[in-house]
Amino acid sequence: MASTFSNIIPQNNLRLPDALTVRQGSGPFIGRIIIQGDRIARSVGIHLRLRTDFDGLLEFSQKEAAAGRWYPVIGQFNPEDSDVSPENAFWIAGENDDGEIVTATAARIYDWEDTNLAEQAVAVFYGRDEGQPCTMTPEATGVARRITGIVHSAGAAWVRPDYRGRELSQLMQRMAKAYTLSRWPLDWAVGFVPRALADNGTAAGYGAKHFGYSFYFPELRWPELVLIYTTADEAYDDFGAFLEEELSDPATRKFAPAFGSSLTHEVTRVSPVDVRQGSSSRS
């Protein structure tokens, strides 16, 4: 099941801070990490754009796949295979000064109040559950049954080869989660990664707090996948650590050698009280 939500849908292809209107979650906190992340990206010539045109994402991924630099997006982000729309999903494009997309990530928001990830895993990957093969270990099944409510499902994470090695994915994943928290009463943020990325620490760098081993999709390029999952409260805790440890001294960051001391863009359309809505008590 994938519901649409009554929320503000921004104009396609705005600057990420300009697209931000916080109606859920902690407005000051969300505004801070979006502004800081956007400034850091701009300091190295990357401009973050909030996009809702999934035909555009599909076309771009197909072009990059043809060039051998990416893979076509999975079903949940493919408008030919699913009901993905601006009401229930978005993607963030990072463009260089020449207007070329050099990094991207996407998120689909699901309303699983009456279901769970164990029942919906096939639809996540294929767009629609038509009996495609999927098996889970007992551990993975137990975890997936706990993933209910309002769920941010991450995917379509990509960095162009000449921009890799600069930890851009760590920044992009947090920008996407922060934007989700501004619009939806989030319970969980989840994603799937190849086993190697879970084992070598790469997935932990995205802010993932928990891992569910393993899911098997024999028709996919990576037949064994690991679920990474985080509660809304844990996402806020991760934002705080990322701001303090990773963004406070940008001269040490691969993606951000320097930035000035004053904010050049202020988010004013934020919640007046620093409260966290849509958090989960589930562990």
Legacy VTK file of the C-alpha trace (Angstrom):
# vtk DataFile Version 3.0
C-alpha trace
ASCII
DATASET POLYDATA
POINTS 283 float
0.000 0.000 0.000
1.286 3.451 -0.883
-0.885 6.427 0.040
-0.686 10.018 -1.022
-0.543 12.649 1.699
-2.109 16.020 2.230
1.014 18.170 2.291
2.659 21.035 0.477
4.114 19.968 -2.858
6.865 22.358 -3.940
7.428 23.536 -7.460
9.699 21.158 -9.336
13.420 21.938 -9.499
13.690 24.594 -6.800
16.844 25.099 -4.784
16.540 22.727 -1.850
16.309 25.479 0.826
13.722 27.344 -1.267
11.596 24.186 -1.453
11.566 23.782 2.327
8.356 24.542 4.226
8.456 22.715 7.532
5.052 21.377 8.568
6.282 18.396 10.579
9.155 17.771 12.929
11.640 20.213 14.427
11.642 23.306 12.239
14.812 24.998 13.549
16.777 21.740 13.516
15.651 20.752 10.021
16.277 24.255 8.717
19.768 24.272 10.184
20.944 21.037 8.600
19.389 21.861 5.213
20.997 25.319 5.171
24.394 24.057 6.317
24.338 21.152 3.892
23.330 23.399 1.008
26.064 25.917 1.815
28.703 23.214 2.035
27.622 21.771 -1.291
27.687 25.203 -2.949
31.150 25.852 -1.540
32.457 23.046 -3.771
30.338 23.983 -6.767
27.393 21.619 -6.225
23.879 23.067 -6.261
21.145 21.008 -4.592
17.763 20.973 -6.354
14.514 19.446 -5.045
12.797 17.595 -7.880
9.497 15.777 -8.289
9.662 14.835 -11.985
10.163 11.073 -11.904
10.039 10.853 -15.675
13.142 13.044 -15.509
14.823 10.755 -12.977
14.029 7.687 -15.080
15.340 9.297 -18.259
18.505 10.453 -16.513
19.207 7.067 -14.931
18.683 5.327 -18.258
21.117 7.700 -19.959
23.748 7.128 -17.278
23.143 3.364 -17.371
23.730 3.388 -21.124
27.038 5.144 -20.442
27.957 2.457 -17.897
27.901 4.866 -14.962
24.684 3.850 -13.144
21.824 1.374 -13.115
18.167 2.018 -14.012
16.113 3.037 -10.982
14.197 0.316 -9.161
10.428 -0.026 -9.335
9.385 2.279 -6.495
10.894 5.262 -8.363
9.917 4.198 -11.870
6.677 5.904 -12.997
6.188 3.177 -15.605
6.046 0.496 -12.899
4.523 2.229 -9.861
2.282 5.028 -8.611
5.211 7.248 -7.634
4.187 10.919 -7.681
5.049 14.349 -6.229
2.573 13.598 -3.427
4.533 10.601 -2.134
8.112 10.998 -3.313
10.902 13.368 -4.313
14.478 13.313 -5.486
17.411 15.622 -4.925
19.792 16.435 -7.755
23.233 17.898 -7.159
24.323 19.938 -10.168
27.762 21.349 -10.895
28.372 24.884 -12.119
27.754 23.723 -15.699
24.275 22.472 -14.815
25.248 18.785 -15.045
23.790 16.388 -12.499
26.721 14.845 -10.643
24.943 13.282 -7.665
21.391 12.240 -6.860
19.249 10.495 -4.297
15.528 9.790 -4.014
12.975 8.940 -1.342
9.550 7.336 -1.486
7.198 7.875 1.464
4.857 5.012 2.322
1.828 4.881 4.584
2.109 1.402 6.081
-0.210 1.906 9.031
-2.062 -1.301 8.103
0.844 -3.258 6.671
4.620 -3.573 7.023
7.841 -3.909 5.095
7.742 -7.714 5.175
4.511 -7.558 3.176
5.650 -4.719 0.921
9.296 -5.554 0.103
8.496 -6.883 -3.370
6.514 -3.758 -4.252
9.417 -1.576 -3.103
11.760 -3.176 -5.612
9.422 -3.881 -8.485
6.849 -1.109 -8.095
4.020 -3.624 -7.912
3.854 -6.990 -6.206
3.093 -9.480 -8.954
4.606 -12.480 -7.222
8.251 -11.732 -8.036
10.651 -13.875 -6.008
11.860 -12.578 -2.647
13.042 -14.481 0.407
14.142 -13.246 3.816
16.066 -14.781 6.654
14.156 -15.159 9.947
16.079 -12.158 11.302
15.152 -10.005 8.318
11.517 -11.094 8.480
11.287 -10.138 12.148
12.787 -6.712 11.512
10.658 -6.059 8.429
7.443 -6.832 10.302
8.306 -4.059 12.770
8.686 -1.452 10.015
5.185 0.053 9.925
3.622 3.505 9.939
5.029 6.349 7.842
8.211 5.122 6.193
10.909 6.922 4.175
12.341 4.441 1.680
15.647 5.628 0.202
17.062 4.708 -3.168
18.502 5.945 -6.462
21.680 7.052 -4.679
24.368 7.938 -7.202
27.560 9.987 -7.589
29.210 10.523 -10.944
32.577 8.718 -11.087
34.672 11.892 -11.234
32.937 13.188 -8.066
33.336 10.007 -6.010
35.614 9.713 -3.007
34.339 12.993 -1.542
31.679 11.552 0.784
28.843 13.250 -1.094
26.522 10.316 -0.456
26.780 10.913 3.293
25.563 14.467 2.802
22.858 13.604 0.261
21.287 10.883 2.390
20.909 13.256 5.316
19.488 16.033 3.139
16.812 13.628 1.914
15.885 12.431 5.408
15.735 15.999 6.702
13.446 17.039 3.868
11.174 14.059 4.533
10.924 15.005 8.202
9.768 18.489 7.172
6.714 17.149 5.293
5.671 13.831 6.788
5.121 12.519 10.368
7.906 10.008 9.956
8.288 6.773 11.918
11.128 5.030 10.075
13.796 5.705 7.451
14.884 2.586 5.572
16.943 1.530 2.594
18.569 -1.519 1.084
22.267 -1.874 0.344
24.411 -4.673 -1.097
25.947 -6.826 1.637
29.425 -5.449 0.930
28.360 -1.870 1.762
26.939 -2.991 5.091
30.034 -4.998 5.964
32.615 -2.361 5.042
31.002 0.512 6.965
29.788 2.509 3.969
26.117 2.189 4.962
26.859 3.339 8.509
28.287 6.499 6.954
24.810 7.236 5.561
23.512 7.533 9.122
22.055 4.015 9.334
21.742 2.802 12.922
20.503 -0.767 12.453
20.983 -3.570 9.937
18.724 -6.472 8.980
20.468 -9.424 7.316
19.351 -10.412 4.661
16.847 -10.109 1.794
17.255 -12.109 -1.411
15.966 -10.949 -4.781
17.395 -13.444 -7.298
16.335 -11.371 -10.303
18.293 -8.296 -9.182
21.886 -7.401 -9.924
22.726 -7.813 -6.221
20.766 -10.867 -5.066
21.628 -10.387 -1.363
20.660 -7.087 0.186
20.790 -5.775 3.738
18.089 -3.561 5.214
19.365 -0.402 6.890
16.857 1.273 9.186
16.598 4.180 11.596
13.813 5.689 13.699
12.854 9.335 13.366
14.393 10.147 16.747
17.623 8.427 15.763
17.695 10.472 12.558
17.601 13.680 14.605
20.395 12.402 16.827
22.422 11.602 13.729
21.817 15.095 12.321
23.179 16.589 15.531
26.307 14.462 15.387
26.790 15.171 11.677
26.502 18.914 12.204
28.898 18.828 15.140
31.480 16.362 13.883
31.311 16.620 10.103
29.993 20.066 9.168
31.388 22.241 11.956
34.888 22.319 10.446
34.359 21.998 6.682
38.050 22.460 5.961
38.449 18.817 6.989
35.750 17.470 4.666
36.468 15.982 1.266
33.337 17.569 -0.188
33.715 20.958 1.525
37.137 22.588 1.828
35.819 25.910 3.161
32.797 28.118 3.659
32.051 31.489 5.173
30.742 32.238 8.628
27.390 33.841 7.765
24.248 32.251 6.419
23.284 33.535 3.008
19.834 31.958 3.001
17.415 31.833 5.889
14.491 29.466 6.181
11.621 31.466 7.671
8.714 29.115 7.021
9.465 26.765 9.882
7.654 25.587 12.989
8.012 28.176 15.792
8.623 25.571 18.489
11.474 23.084 18.496
9.330 19.968 18.765
9.671 16.615 17.043
6.467 15.328 15.539
5.979 11.915 14.066
8.715 10.314 16.151
8.531 6.647 16.971
8.855 4.792 20.224
9.580 1.619 18.319
13.143 0.350 18.661
LINES 1 284
283 0 1 2 3 4 5 6 7 8 9 10 11 12 13 14 15 16 17 18 19 20 21 22 23 24 25 26 27 28 29 30 31 32 33 34 35 36 37 38 39 40 41 42 43 44 45 46 47 48 49 50 51 52 53 54 55 56 57 58 59 60 61 62 63 64 65 66 67 68 69 70 71 72 73 74 75 76 77 78 79 80 81 82 83 84 85 86 87 88 89 90 91 92 93 94 95 96 97 98 99 100 101 102 103 104 105 106 107 108 109 110 111 112 113 114 115 116 117 118 119 120 121 122 123 124 125 126 127 128 129 130 131 132 133 134 135 136 137 138 139 140 141 142 143 144 145 146 147 148 149 150 151 152 153 154 155 156 157 158 159 160 161 162 163 164 165 166 167 168 169 170 171 172 173 174 175 176 177 178 179 180 181 182 183 184 185 186 187 188 189 190 191 192 193 194 195 196 197 198 199 200 201 202 203 204 205 206 207 208 209 210 211 212 213 214 215 216 217 218 219 220 221 222 223 224 225 226 227 228 229 230 231 232 233 234 235 236 237 238 239 240 241 242 243 244 245 246 247 248 249 250 251 252 253 254 255 256 257 258 259 260 261 262 263 264 265 266 267 268 269 270 271 272 273 274 275 276 277 278 279 280 281 282
